[in-house]
Amino acid sequence: MLGLGKMGAPMAQHLIAKGYNVAGYDPVDAARRNASSLGVAVLDSPREVARASDVVIIVVGFDHEVEAVLFAPGGITEAARPGLIVAIGSTVAPRYAIRLAGRLREHQMVLLDAPLARGERAATAGKLLIFGAGDEAAFEACRPAFSAFASDIFHLGAAGAGQVGKMVNNLILWACTSANDEGLRLGEALGVDADRLRAALHHSSAQNWAMDQRSDLSGMPWAEKDMSIVLHEADLARLSLPLCGTVKETIKGLKIRLGYGLPQGSD
């Protein structure tokens, strides 16, 4: 497991509980200490984790972190061996996932495109969802391990398809979050308590996961990144997605209003 934070640590814990031996790495001291207390064999680099593993699961935040884990000095490719399976649990651009599959193939490794959905609480509960893609035989071989921390596992096609699934999921997620915020604020402005209204809406045709799980309270650290991926992919596909652009700005405004930090470089 590469990335032993709020997602990777509970995933590792579920794997250990199912009888798997788990090695891991994280650059953060506190994450390493916590993972070690859970029974993870914490090693010194992604390369050492790859050498000790049949399957490597990457759970980091951004494309450049995936790139470093794979190709920087001490990275996975320095321990390349035929048939090593590398599952990308991170959310990255679909076209980047496709390129990664080709680059790892040159090292005789197999890439599984396997972004995760439902967030930290689902990771803790072992109820994540996997939007899977890539070599289907390798994916099926990994399914028992994935089942340790995911309750719903889908294979959508060739490498890149998993990231497309996660991208579409995130577009709809943040659209719902935006609509929930505006609707509940309207209700409050007209004198209806937001908590009481939210409880009623849970049983109505407006019910949605983002409202039930209070995605607005998560800090929404990846929202702008998610929407930037959607907009870039839409540009390359020559599609106009005006709602997506509106959602990106609406989510940014919501984060500012709630006092959440914006990612470095956010416009």
Buried (B, 14 or more C-beta within 10 A) or exposed (E): BBBBBBBBBBBBBBBBEBEBEBBBBBBEEEBBEBBEEBEBBBBEBBBBBBBBBEBBBBBBBBBEBBBBBBBBEBBBBBBBEEEBBBBBBBBBBBBBBBBBBEBBEEBEBBBBBBBBBBBEBBBBEBBBBBBBBBBEEBBEBBEEBBBBBBEEBBBBBBBBBBBBBBBEBBBBBBBBBBBBBEBBEEBEEEEEEBEEBBEEBEEEEBEBBBBEBEBBEBEBBBBBBBBBBBBBBBEEEEEEBEEBBEBBEBBBEBBEEEEBEEBEEBE
